[in-house]
Amino acid sequence: METHIAKRVEIVIEAPLERRLAEALNTAGVTGYTILPVLGGSGRSGKWSREGQVGRAGMVAFVCLIRPDRLDGLLDAAFTVVDKHIGVVSITDAQVLRAERF
């Protein structure tokens, strides 16, 4: 089966910013993403949980698969929200089927 090159972008951000990030991505033309709850983790400040350091609202993770030529637009949109808040953005290479969907 033929695969196509894509980029997988994961953005972990404070849950209260979920709507702002979704709006920024939509404005940039990024309409395909999945939002997942983040239960906890460990980072520069140590371990945290949904009920711990970041408060009851917790964190969410946006997962996007996009064509490589759309990456800069997505990152520009994401950083308008993420830049001044707690958040992590990671980018990995991916292979997808049905490239017309991205």
C-alpha positions as CSV (number, residue, x, y, z in Angstrom):
1,M,0.0,0.0,0.0
2,E,1.3,3.4,-0.9
3,T,2.2,5.8,2.0
4,H,2.7,9.6,1.9
5,I,4.9,11.9,3.9
6,A,3.2,13.9,6.6
7,K,4.1,15.7,9.8
8,R,2.7,14.8,13.2
9,V,2.4,17.7,15.5
10,E,1.5,17.2,19.2
11,I,0.7,20.3,21.3
12,V,0.2,19.8,25.1
13,I,-1.3,22.9,26.7
14,E,-3.4,23.9,29.7
15,A,-7.0,22.8,29.3
16,P,-8.5,26.4,29.7
17,L,-6.6,27.3,26.5
18,E,-8.2,24.5,24.4
19,R,-10.8,26.7,22.7
20,R,-8.2,29.5,21.9
21,L,-5.8,27.0,20.4
22,A,-8.6,25.3,18.3
23,E,-9.7,28.7,17.0
24,A,-6.1,29.7,16.1
25,L,-5.6,26.4,14.2
26,N,-9.0,26.8,12.4
27,T,-8.1,30.4,11.4
28,A,-4.8,29.1,10.0
29,G,-6.8,26.5,7.9
30,V,-5.9,23.5,10.2
31,T,-9.2,21.8,10.6
32,G,-8.0,18.3,11.3
33,Y,-6.9,17.5,14.8
34,T,-7.7,15.3,17.8
35,I,-7.9,16.6,21.3
36,L,-7.0,14.2,24.2
37,P,-7.1,14.7,27.9
38,V,-3.7,14.5,29.7
39,L,-3.9,12.8,33.1
40,G,-0.4,13.7,34.3
41,G,3.2,13.6,33.7
42,S,6.7,14.7,34.7
43,G,8.7,17.6,33.4
44,R,11.1,20.4,34.3
45,S,9.2,21.2,37.5
46,G,8.8,17.5,38.5
47,K,5.8,15.3,38.5
48,W,2.3,16.7,38.2
49,S,-1.3,15.4,37.9
50,R,-4.6,16.7,36.9
51,E,-5.4,17.4,40.6
52,G,-1.9,18.7,41.3
53,Q,0.3,21.5,40.1
54,V,-1.7,22.6,37.1
55,G,-5.0,22.6,38.9
56,R,-8.2,20.8,38.3
57,A,-8.5,21.9,34.7
58,G,-5.4,19.9,33.8
59,M,-3.9,19.7,30.4
60,V,-5.0,18.6,26.9
61,A,-3.0,17.3,23.9
62,F,-3.8,18.3,20.3
63,V,-2.6,15.8,17.7
64,C,-2.4,16.9,14.1
65,L,-1.3,15.2,10.9
66,I,-0.6,17.6,8.1
67,R,1.3,17.9,4.8
68,P,4.8,19.2,5.4
69,D,4.1,22.4,3.4
70,R,1.5,23.4,5.9
71,L,3.7,23.0,9.0
72,D,4.9,26.6,9.3
73,G,1.3,28.0,9.2
74,L,0.3,25.5,12.0
75,L,3.3,26.4,14.1
76,D,2.7,30.2,13.7
77,A,-0.9,29.7,14.8
78,A,0.0,27.5,17.7
79,F,2.6,29.8,19.1
80,T,0.2,32.7,19.2
81,V,-1.4,30.7,22.0
82,V,1.3,28.6,23.5
83,D,4.1,31.1,23.6
84,K,3.2,32.7,26.9
85,H,1.7,29.7,28.6
86,I,2.7,26.2,29.8
87,G,2.9,24.0,26.8
88,V,5.0,21.7,24.7
89,V,5.1,21.4,20.9
90,S,6.7,18.4,19.2
91,I,7.0,17.5,15.6
92,T,7.7,14.1,14.1
93,D,7.9,12.7,10.6
94,A,5.0,10.4,9.8
95,Q,3.7,8.3,6.9
96,V,-0.1,8.4,6.1
97,L,-2.5,6.6,3.9
98,R,-5.1,8.5,1.9
99,A,-3.0,11.7,1.5
100,E,-6.0,13.6,0.1
101,R,-7.4,13.8,3.7
102,F,-4.5,16.0,4.9
